[in-house]
Amino acid sequence: MIGQTLLEVGQENGIDLEGACEACMACSTCHVIVDEEWYQRLEPSSEEEKDLLDLVFNLERTSRLGCQIHITGELDGLVVSLPREHLNLQDR
């Protein structure tokens, strides 16, 4: 699990994260909402990720793309939730 993305770990464990663009940041189907307590522990978002997040449904202050969160030992116990719906930007 260490070194994988949250998207990969979620998919391997039956979590409904689509990842339609296969982690090339062309969609937002891996949008997750990170628990407030964990958000500051993550590496900062890139400008490209921030631009995509500006287009998602149900954007929260702690929203991130699961394909951009790389699992490290420090993230053991990470808590995230899924938004009620998502927008596949590739279908536009």
Secondary structure, DSSP 8 states (H G I E B T S, - for coil): -TTSBHHHHHHHTT-----TTTTSSS--TTEEEE-HHHHTTS----HHHHHHHTTSTT--TTEEEGGG-B--GGGTT--EE--S----GGG-
